[in-house]
Amino acid sequence: MKEVLRKIGDMSLPLIAGIIAALAWANIDSVSYNRIVYGEIAPGINFHFLINDVFLVFFFGSICVEIVHGVAPGGNLYPVKNTIGNLLGALGGVLLPAAIFLTLNRFFGEAAYTNGWAIPTATDVAISLLFAQMIFGKKHPAFTFLLLLAIADDVAGLVIIALFYPDPELPVNPRWLALVFAAVAVAWILSQHKVKSYWFYLLTGILSWIGLHKANMHPSLALIFIIPFIPHIPEAGKERCPTQLDRFERDFKPVIDYGLFFFGLSNAGVVFSSISELTFFVFISLLAGKTFGIYLLVKAAGLLKFKINRAISNIDLLLIGMTAGIGLTVSLFIAEIAYTDGKIAEAAKMGALFSLFNGFLAVILAKFVRRNPQIEHI
């Protein structure tokens, strides 16, 4: 039974189920949906707050775990010079979608849409890798390439959220960031004194959360400052024993996987009548921007002698970019915080939801290529 539950989580089925449930509920009875999601449970607290400001702390923390593992000796991102192609690909997958979005909006949109430029820069790691597994299989180097690219994309996404999306109604109060620095200092002291249990580090995350919340920045990023200090280097002679970071990842994986159902439920409740030109700006930017941004920057890296695995063909690279153009989880989150106007936010969310079709387009293209092997290595 545990294995079945693990596979369900790995396939992002809870997130997809939450999105479907939210869409159905909002379009059948938007009044009750909004009452449950946005109605106050306690002063200043509602279901949406609990998910986006509390649950997402652990979601972004889990992303940071992958980054810590990746940059550690022997990790997929170590040494960094071996991943220049991935890093440049991720950069292309951030810059071109943003440029396409801003260009489309310049000619066909409105000034009120501009703040959503970062929505199409995000990649939904779990669902993108699910489609990549369907297309390539886990042992194909293209799968690993996408994994590394997605990790780099996540780093960029966290930086963008932290720097460009403070609460628009509450100006940043930097004095409270002293609590974040204090939390980091405490986590460092714990690591220096070789405190093993990850629970002590999570407790310092509360201090980081309060600091970000009071500073009017997004407290969902609270753990990314703490995770790197959780012991993650195996002790001598105990290389096969799980580290505390491994235990944190294992213990919280079910919470995160199944908690994504509630994230989808609280963020994807968009009425279909909300579709506007902004919806297509987001969708086109994700599809074209990710596909060609990643392709062009990886090719540029090749000209600079930063080669990628020869088994990855040009068509494979385009499929990687198309698959990376699925921007559900983080894109929905950015859409929520980018706009103060709920109707504009809902139109942007529809574009993020439509990006799920990018994965199906990639699968169809892959099958077409395999039926026509003469074009596979163009």
Secondary structure, DSSP 8 states (H G I E B T S, - for coil): -HHHHHHHHHTTHHHHHHHHHHHHHHHH-HHHHHHHHHSEEETTEEHHHIIIIIIHHHHHHHHHHHHHHHHSTTSTT-SGGGGHHHHHHHHHHHHHHHHHHHHHHHHHS-GGGGGGTTGGG---HHHHHHHHHHHT-TTSHHHHHHHHHHHHHHHHHHHHHHHH-S-TTS---GGGHHHHHHHHHHHHHHHHTT---HHHHHHHHHHHHHHHHHTTS-GGGGGGGTGGGS--S--TT-TTS--HHHHHHHHHHHHHHHHHHHHHHHH----GGG--HHHHHHHHIIIIIHHHHHHHHHHHHHHTT----TTS-HHHHHHHHHHHT---HHHHHHHHHH-SSHHHHHHHHHHHHHTHHHHHHHHHHHHHHHHSGGGTT-
